[in-house]
Amino acid sequence: MKTFNQLVINEKLIKGLVKQNITEPTKVQSLTIEKIRENKDLLVNSQTGSGKTLAYLLPMFEKIDTTMRETQVLVLAPTHELVMQIANQSKLLAENSNMDVTTFAIIGEVNIQKQIKNIKAMKPHIVVGTAGRLLDLIQQKKLRVHDVKTIILDEVDSLVSGKGEGIVEKIIKTTLRDRQLLGFTASLDDKSESFCDYMMKDMEIIKATDQSAINPKINHMYIYGDRREKFTILRKALSSAKAKRAIVFVNDEDSIEVINEKLNYHKYKAVCISGKMSKEDRKNAMTSFRSGKATILVSSDLSARGLDIPDVSHIFNLDFPPSKNEYLHRCGRSARGDKKGTAISIVTNQNLGTIRDYKRQFKINMNAVEIKEGEFVDVDFTKLKKETKAKRENKDRK
């Protein structure tokens, strides 16, 4: 792999990265930075935690003309939390590198008049935002995009799912035809590939990882039980794991706050984020989790998409993820950078076939375990299943 010097990265940026203890480019950065600098349209597939944000921010900092106080880069992201994370990374890079590149974050549920006022006063070089609010400001002619040279779609598969596809397409079409378009994702699917192929000029796909690969530094386990016992199993698993910082994933947004309240009742320091919470409550929850004041975050897939919290050691699937992409993204919230992680899934009968599929597709070991005397112990799954069935039948008879 190339060094930052071999990639001809600006010396100021290299010195700025050192302040973040980043001295060598990751694989995705080595493969993409030069091509981005050459103004090519790229669709980049790279596993979670592999350094995708810096892969596009570094060449953007080099391409931006700081003598112009106009928006030159748009970054679209699917969630409030990811928008803020990208914007904060961009601001940190500017500060550490002593470069006059300005960044502004735009999300929904914030006073739009205040955003308009700040855009007008600041005229940021980089605008990071959620698609709906960005389109609103562009259509009101409050965000000028005539000088936008590059649009970046972060977590492009999530951005173009459902109604998002039409909104993203409208944003792209408000910019000049010769602008550069970049898509980044950890889970490349047919829809996002088709969308990017339609919108890009001579799209080039870069796969910095095997699409079906999960970070090899993650240990996978599952605990088999009855649906009614899942929360009890979660409590025991949290206690046994002694996790420094953990994310608990649930599939139903409506149950997030209930699970969070139960965990706090049992003396766990938990917070939660969901699409139904206010922006301020979500921000406070994330601040508490990032600072370590809370050690458990309860979330759905959507809310936690793309989050980079370096010290997350454990992922707990209270509900088994509905698709292989979501399993990949959930696991990827741990083992960031060079750290290790553990993913523990609580499963019922209906998940067993999916587990076999994931083990084969991801080429991973996923061991069945039970908790004995506060420890995870490998079990004979066939025997465990029979014992669990017998216990359930006995309980039903009583």
C-alpha positions as CSV (number, residue, x, y, z in Angstrom):
1,M,0.0,0.0,0.0
2,K,1.1,3.6,-0.7
3,T,2.1,6.1,2.0
4,F,0.4,9.5,2.3
5,N,3.6,11.0,0.8
6,Q,3.4,8.6,-2.2
7,L,-0.2,9.7,-2.6
8,V,1.2,13.3,-2.8
9,I,-1.1,14.5,0.0
10,N,-0.6,18.1,1.1
11,E,2.0,18.3,3.9
12,K,-0.4,20.3,6.0
13,L,-2.9,17.5,5.9
14,I,-0.3,14.8,6.7
15,K,0.7,16.8,9.8
16,G,-2.9,17.3,10.7
17,L,-3.6,13.5,10.5
18,V,-0.6,12.8,12.8
19,K,-2.5,14.8,15.5
20,Q,-5.3,12.1,15.1
21,N,-2.6,9.4,15.3
22,I,-3.1,8.5,11.6
23,T,0.2,7.9,9.9
24,E,-0.6,5.4,7.1
25,P,-3.5,5.4,4.6
26,T,-6.0,2.5,4.7
27,K,-6.6,0.3,1.7
28,V,-9.7,2.3,0.5
29,Q,-7.7,5.6,0.9
30,S,-4.8,4.2,-1.2
31,L,-7.2,3.0,-3.9
32,T,-9.3,6.1,-4.2
33,I,-7.6,9.3,-3.3
34,E,-5.6,9.8,-6.6
35,K,-8.7,8.9,-8.7
36,I,-10.9,11.4,-6.8
37,R,-8.2,14.0,-7.3
38,E,-8.4,13.3,-11.0
39,N,-12.1,14.1,-11.0
40,K,-13.4,10.6,-11.7
41,D,-16.8,9.4,-10.8
42,L,-16.5,6.4,-8.4
43,L,-18.7,4.0,-6.6
44,V,-16.6,2.7,-3.7
45,N,-17.4,-0.5,-1.7
46,S,-15.4,-0.9,1.5
47,Q,-16.1,-2.5,4.8
48,T,-17.2,-0.6,7.8
49,G,-14.5,1.1,9.9
50,S,-12.1,1.2,6.9
51,G,-11.6,4.9,6.7
52,K,-14.0,5.9,3.9
53,T,-14.7,9.4,5.3
54,L,-11.1,10.5,5.1
55,A,-10.9,8.8,1.7
56,Y,-13.1,11.6,0.3
57,L,-12.3,14.4,2.7
58,L,-8.6,14.5,2.0
59,P,-8.8,15.0,-1.8
60,M,-11.7,17.4,-1.2
61,F,-9.5,19.6,1.0
62,E,-6.9,19.7,-1.8
63,K,-9.5,20.5,-4.5
64,I,-11.4,23.3,-2.7
65,D,-10.4,26.8,-3.7
66,T,-10.3,28.6,-0.3
67,T,-10.2,32.0,-2.0
68,M,-13.8,31.4,-3.0
69,R,-16.5,31.7,-0.3
70,E,-18.9,29.4,-2.0
71,T,-20.1,25.9,-1.4
72,Q,-18.0,23.6,-3.5
73,V,-18.7,20.2,-2.0
74,L,-22.0,18.5,-1.0
75,V,-22.0,15.5,1.2
76,L,-25.3,13.6,1.7
77,A,-25.7,11.1,4.5
78,P,-28.9,9.2,5.6
79,T,-29.0,10.1,9.4
80,H,-28.6,13.1,11.6
81,E,-25.9,11.4,13.6
82,L,-23.8,10.5,10.5
83,V,-24.1,14.0,9.2
84,M,-22.8,15.5,12.4
85,Q,-20.0,12.9,12.5
86,I,-18.8,13.7,9.0
87,A,-19.0,17.5,9.7
88,N,-17.1,17.1,12.9
89,Q,-14.3,15.1,11.2
90,S,-14.1,17.8,8.5
91,K,-13.8,20.6,11.0
92,L,-11.2,18.6,13.0
93,L,-9.2,18.1,9.8
94,A,-9.3,21.8,9.0
95,E,-8.3,22.7,12.5
96,N,-5.4,20.2,12.8
97,S,-4.1,21.0,9.3
98,N,-4.5,24.8,9.7
99,M,-6.4,25.0,6.5
100,D,-9.1,27.5,5.9
101,V,-11.8,25.0,4.8
102,T,-15.2,25.7,6.3
103,T,-17.9,23.1,6.9
104,F,-21.6,23.4,7.8
105,A,-24.0,20.6,8.8
106,I,-27.7,20.7,7.7
107,I,-30.3,18.4,9.2
108,G,-34.0,18.4,9.6
109,E,-35.9,19.3,12.8
110,V,-33.7,22.4,13.2
111,N,-35.0,25.9,12.7
112,I,-34.7,26.4,9.0
113,Q,-34.5,30.2,9.2
114,K,-31.5,29.9,11.5
115,Q,-29.8,27.6,9.0
116,I,-30.5,30.0,6.2
117,K,-29.0,32.8,8.2
118,N,-25.8,30.8,9.0
119,I,-25.4,29.7,5.4
120,K,-25.6,33.3,4.2
121,A,-23.1,34.5,6.8
122,M,-20.7,31.6,6.6
123,K,-20.8,30.6,2.9
124,P,-19.3,27.2,3.8
125,H,-17.0,25.3,1.3
126,I,-18.4,21.9,2.4
127,V,-22.1,21.3,3.3
128,V,-23.0,18.0,4.9
129,G,-26.6,17.2,5.2
130,T,-29.6,14.9,5.1
131,A,-31.2,14.8,1.7
132,G,-34.7,16.2,2.5
133,R,-33.5,19.4,4.2
134,L,-30.8,20.0,1.6
135,L,-33.3,19.8,-1.3
136,D,-35.6,22.1,0.6
137,L,-32.9,24.8,1.0
138,I,-31.8,24.4,-2.6
139,Q,-35.3,24.7,-4.0
140,Q,-35.8,27.8,-1.8
141,K,-32.6,29.2,-3.4
142,K,-31.1,29.6,0.1
143,L,-28.3,27.2,-0.6
144,R,-26.4,28.0,-3.8
145,V,-25.0,25.0,-5.6
146,H,-23.8,26.6,-8.9
147,D,-20.2,26.2,-7.7
148,V,-20.5,22.7,-6.4
149,K,-17.8,20.6,-8.0
150,T,-18.3,17.3,-6.1
151,I,-21.3,15.5,-4.6
152,I,-20.6,12.6,-2.2
153,L,-23.2,10.1,-1.3
154,D,-22.1,8.5,2.0
155,E,-23.9,5.2,2.7
156,V,-25.4,5.4,-0.8
157,D,-27.4,2.2,-0.5
158,S,-29.3,3.7,2.4
159,L,-29.7,7.1,0.7
160,V,-31.4,5.7,-2.4
161,S,-33.7,3.2,-0.6
162,G,-37.4,3.9,-0.8
163,K,-38.4,7.5,-1.5
164,G,-34.8,8.7,-1.0
165,E,-33.9,7.8,-4.6
166,G,-36.0,10.6,-6.0
167,I,-34.8,13.2,-3.5
168,V,-31.2,12.4,-4.2
169,E,-31.7,12.5,-7.9
170,K,-33.3,16.0,-7.7
171,I,-30.4,17.3,-5.6
172,I,-27.8,16.0,-8.1
173,K,-29.8,17.5,-11.1
174,T,-29.7,21.0,-9.5
175,T,-25.9,21.1,-9.9
176,L,-23.8,21.5,-13.1
177,R,-23.5,18.5,-15.4
178,D,-19.7,18.3,-15.2
179,R,-19.7,17.9,-11.4
180,Q,-18.0,14.9,-9.9
181,L,-20.2,12.3,-8.2
182,L,-18.8,9.8,-5.6
183,G,-20.7,7.0,-3.8
184,F,-19.4,5.2,-0.8
185,T,-21.0,2.1,0.9
186,A,-20.1,-0.9,3.0
187,S,-22.9,-2.9,1.4
188,L,-23.1,-2.5,-2.4
189,D,-26.4,-3.6,-3.8
190,D,-28.0,-3.7,-7.2
191,K,-30.2,-0.6,-6.7
192,S,-27.4,1.7,-5.6
193,E,-25.1,0.4,-8.4
194,S,-27.9,0.9,-10.9
195,F,-28.6,4.4,-9.6
196,C,-25.0,5.5,-9.6
197,D,-24.5,4.1,-13.1
198,Y,-27.4,6.2,-14.3
199,M,-26.3,9.4,-12.6
200,M,-22.5,9.2,-13.1
201,K,-20.2,9.8,-16.1
202,D,-18.3,6.6,-16.8
203,M,-18.8,5.1,-13.4
204,E,-15.8,3.1,-12.0
205,I,-16.5,0.7,-9.2
206,I,-13.7,0.2,-6.6
207,K,-14.0,-2.7,-4.3
208,A,-11.6,-2.2,-1.4
209,T,-12.9,-5.4,0.2
210,D,-14.7,-8.6,-0.8
211,Q,-18.4,-7.4,-0.7
212,S,-19.3,-10.3,1.5
213,A,-16.4,-9.8,3.9
214,I,-16.9,-8.8,7.5
215,N,-14.0,-7.3,9.5
216,P,-12.0,-10.4,10.5
217,K,-11.3,-8.9,14.0
218,I,-14.9,-9.5,15.1
219,N,-15.8,-12.6,17.1
220,H,-19.4,-13.9,16.4
221,M,-21.6,-15.8,18.8
222,Y,-25.3,-16.6,19.2
223,I,-27.4,-17.5,22.2
224,Y,-30.5,-19.6,21.5
225,G,-33.7,-19.0,23.5
226,D,-37.4,-18.5,23.5
227,R,-38.8,-15.1,22.3
228,R,-40.2,-14.4,25.7
229,E,-36.8,-14.8,27.3
230,K,-34.9,-12.5,25.0
231,F,-34.6,-9.5,27.4
232,T,-33.5,-11.8,30.3
233,I,-30.9,-13.4,28.0
234,L,-29.7,-9.9,27.0
235,R,-29.2,-8.8,30.6
236,K,-27.2,-12.0,31.4
237,A,-25.1,-11.5,28.2
238,L,-24.4,-7.9,29.0
239,S,-23.2,-8.9,32.5
240,S,-21.1,-11.7,31.2
241,A,-19.5,-9.7,28.4
242,K,-18.3,-6.9,30.8
243,A,-18.5,-4.6,27.8
244,K,-16.7,-1.3,27.9
245,R,-19.1,0.2,25.5
246,A,-21.9,-1.7,23.6
247,I,-24.7,-1.1,21.1
248,V,-28.0,-3.1,21.5
249,F,-29.8,-3.4,18.2
250,V,-33.6,-3.9,17.9
251,N,-35.7,-4.2,14.8
252,D,-38.8,-2.3,16.0
253,E,-38.4,1.4,16.4
254,D,-41.4,1.4,18.8
255,S,-39.7,-0.8,21.3
256,I,-36.4,1.1,21.5
257,E,-37.4,3.4,24.4
258,V,-39.0,0.5,26.3
259,I,-35.8,-1.6,26.1
260,N,-33.8,1.4,27.2
261,E,-36.1,2.0,30.2
262,K,-35.8,-1.6,31.2
263,L,-32.0,-1.6,31.1
264,N,-31.9,1.6,33.2
265,Y,-34.3,0.0,35.7
266,H,-31.8,-2.9,36.0
267,K,-29.0,-0.3,36.8
268,Y,-27.4,-0.3,33.4
269,K,-26.2,3.1,32.1
270,A,-28.2,3.1,28.9
271,V,-29.3,5.7,26.3
272,C,-31.2,5.3,23.1
273,I,-31.7,6.9,19.7
274,S,-34.7,6.5,17.4
275,G,-36.3,8.2,14.5
276,K,-39.2,9.3,16.8
277,M,-37.0,11.2,19.2
278,S,-36.3,14.9,18.9
279,K,-33.0,16.1,17.4
280,E,-32.0,17.5,20.8
281,D,-32.7,14.2,22.6
282,R,-30.8,12.2,20.0
283,K,-27.8,14.6,20.2
284,N,-27.8,14.4,24.0
285,A,-27.9,10.6,23.9
286,M,-25.0,10.4,21.5
287,T,-23.0,12.8,23.5
288,S,-23.5,10.8,26.6
289,F,-22.6,7.6,24.9
290,R,-19.5,9.0,23.2
291,S,-18.2,10.5,26.4
292,G,-18.6,7.2,28.3
293,K,-21.2,8.6,30.7
294,A,-23.5,5.9,29.2
295,T,-22.1,2.5,28.3
296,I,-25.0,1.1,26.3
297,L,-26.7,2.5,23.3
298,V,-30.1,1.1,22.2
299,S,-30.8,1.7,18.5
300,S,-32.4,0.5,15.3
301,D,-30.3,-0.1,12.1
302,L,-31.3,3.3,10.6
303,S,-30.2,5.4,13.6
304,A,-26.8,3.8,14.0
305,R,-25.9,3.6,10.3
306,G,-22.3,4.7,9.7
307,L,-21.6,5.8,13.3
308,D,-17.9,5.7,14.2
309,I,-17.5,5.3,18.0
310,P,-14.0,3.9,18.4
311,D,-14.4,2.1,21.7
312,V,-17.5,0.0,21.0
313,S,-16.4,-3.4,22.0
314,H,-19.6,-5.4,21.8
315,I,-22.7,-5.5,19.5
316,F,-25.8,-7.2,20.8
317,N,-28.6,-8.2,18.4
318,L,-31.6,-8.4,20.7
319,D,-33.5,-8.9,17.5
320,F,-31.7,-10.7,14.7
321,P,-31.0,-8.4,11.7
322,P,-33.5,-8.8,8.8
323,S,-30.9,-8.8,6.1
324,K,-27.2,-9.7,5.5
325,N,-26.4,-6.0,4.8
326,E,-27.8,-5.0,8.2
327,Y,-25.8,-7.8,10.0
328,L,-22.7,-6.5,8.2
329,H,-23.4,-2.9,9.3
330,R,-24.3,-3.7,12.8
331,C,-21.1,-5.8,13.4
332,G,-19.1,-3.0,11.8
333,R,-20.0,-0.6,14.6
334,S,-17.4,-2.5,16.7
335,A,-13.7,-3.3,15.8
336,R,-13.2,0.2,14.4
337,G,-9.7,0.8,13.1
338,D,-7.3,-1.7,14.5
339,K,-9.5,-2.7,17.5
340,K,-11.2,-6.0,18.1
341,G,-14.9,-6.6,18.6
342,T,-17.6,-9.1,19.5
343,A,-21.1,-9.6,18.0
344,I,-23.6,-11.5,20.1
345,S,-27.0,-12.4,18.7
346,I,-30.0,-13.6,20.6
347,V,-31.9,-16.0,18.3
348,T,-35.0,-18.1,18.1
349,N,-36.1,-21.0,15.9
350,Q,-36.9,-18.7,12.9
351,N,-33.4,-17.3,12.8
352,L,-31.5,-20.6,12.6
353,G,-31.6,-21.0,8.8
354,T,-30.4,-17.4,8.4
355,I,-27.5,-18.0,10.7
356,R,-26.4,-20.9,8.5
357,D,-26.7,-18.6,5.4
358,Y,-24.6,-15.8,7.0
359,K,-21.9,-18.2,8.2
360,R,-21.5,-19.4,4.6
361,Q,-21.9,-16.0,2.8
362,F,-19.6,-14.1,5.2
363,K,-17.2,-17.0,5.7
364,I,-17.3,-16.6,9.4
365,N,-17.5,-18.8,12.5
366,M,-20.6,-18.1,14.5
367,N,-20.6,-20.3,17.6
368,A,-23.6,-21.3,19.7
369,V,-23.0,-20.4,23.4
370,E,-24.8,-20.4,26.7
371,I,-24.1,-18.5,29.9
372,K,-22.9,-20.6,32.8
373,E,-21.7,-18.9,36.0
374,G,-21.3,-15.6,34.3
375,E,-19.2,-17.0,31.4
376,F,-19.9,-17.7,27.7
377,V,-19.5,-21.5,27.1
378,D,-19.6,-23.2,23.7
379,V,-22.5,-25.7,23.5
380,D,-23.7,-28.7,21.5
381,F,-26.4,-26.8,19.7
382,T,-28.6,-29.9,19.0
383,K,-28.6,-30.9,22.6
384,L,-29.3,-27.3,23.7
385,K,-32.2,-27.0,21.4
386,K,-33.8,-30.1,22.8
387,E,-33.3,-29.0,26.4
388,T,-34.8,-25.6,25.6
389,K,-37.8,-27.2,24.0
390,A,-38.3,-29.5,27.0
391,K,-38.1,-26.6,29.4
392,R,-40.6,-24.6,27.4
393,E,-43.1,-27.5,27.2
394,N,-42.7,-28.1,31.0
395,K,-43.4,-24.4,31.7
396,D,-46.5,-24.5,29.5
397,R,-47.8,-27.6,31.3
398,K,-47.5,-25.8,34.6
